[in-house]
Amino acid sequence: MSEATALPRILFVDDEPKVLQGMQRMLYKMRSQWEMAFASSAAKALELFHARRFDVIVSDMRMPEMDGAELLARVKAEWPEVVRIVLSGYSEYEAVMRTVGPAHQYLAKPCDSDRIVATVTRALKLRSYLHSPQLRQVLAGMGPLPSPPRSYTALVQELDCSTASVASVSEIIGRDVGMSAAVLRMVNSPFFGFSSEVNSPLQAVRLLGFDLIRSLVLRVGIFRHFEGNRFLEKRLEEISAESLIHVKAVRQISQLLHLNERSRDQASCAALLSEIGLLVMLDYSPERFDGAIHAASNNGDIVAAERKYFNSSHCEIGAYLLGLWGFSDPVVEAVAFHHAPQKAMDGEPSATTALHIVQVLCRSLRSGLGENEAVPGLDLVYLKKIGVGADIAKFRKICTSAVNGAN
């Protein structure tokens, strides 16, 4: 069988023979779809990695000699394109904090076969979504997203302040795309076992607790101070500022679209994180990023410009990362298709609809769009199909208010 048609390879690691045997039995049904290997130690896992290519590793946390955190760190360093998933019990809280960097996702023990299959299947599906193998490798191996120095410093100072509160800390986090993504990624992981989806930094900080946030920031390093010139720092700050404008407008437009409460929350989360792909591009290659921005300013097509310089778009990159980190399908879909909503069309307004309207209108308004001018990039065919084509004037009013309020 050729490499192109080979089954995806999944490696499962656990030092307890009975657990490993149970996993083999539990996943027997997947033998026609996956090529699976089972290792009884971290050392054996590394030995297998040196012998063949794997697409995904699912590792237990607590193992002698080399635990799951160290194993996943080794895998990340040597094979960054591999999807890394950790399995851990709630009692191993401190140890799991060490996997914040090396692991893409966290699954809590006991974990049934359906959860494992769904998590691995989704990760494998995402691998085919990003067209550039080189960029996919960079994304899979990347560390914390960059945050502007002022945001990072403000958060550290607030955490050291005796009067710091959940509200003050979450407000700082909510102003920064990278910080918001990191906190929401953690709080929505199955390891913490929260029953409902969390879509805002305030909810996340309330649930995780002030002490855990402090630990994540000061001990674990979940956020990273951006080290670049002032011009690039300004770009980074602009991305977060623009995202906050989108969040404000999306909340109002979601209500106008009569989305339910959960969908409104998902739309707000997608708006906050919709530019996460731009952070990756800026961090990966400031020169290419700047070239894409200049090209887009000339022809107005940001997606085409990004494909020219990165062989991908910020939509695809953002959706890939959020999906890899376990964000919900509606959030990932909205980030993926907010420039091409018909690809996600389900016949009725959704988070994708709201984000598409806001992204296109806000960008056009910032570029000086006249009150009666047609809006380039707004998919009127799509909007008419789902029954909201007559509301353009209302959408424009909301976005105008959001843009002007930020000036």
Summary of the structure (lengths in Angstrom):
residues: 407
radius of gyration: 21.7
end to end distance: 59.0
largest distance: 69.9
contacts: 1379
relative contact order: 0.08
helix: 62%
strand: 7%
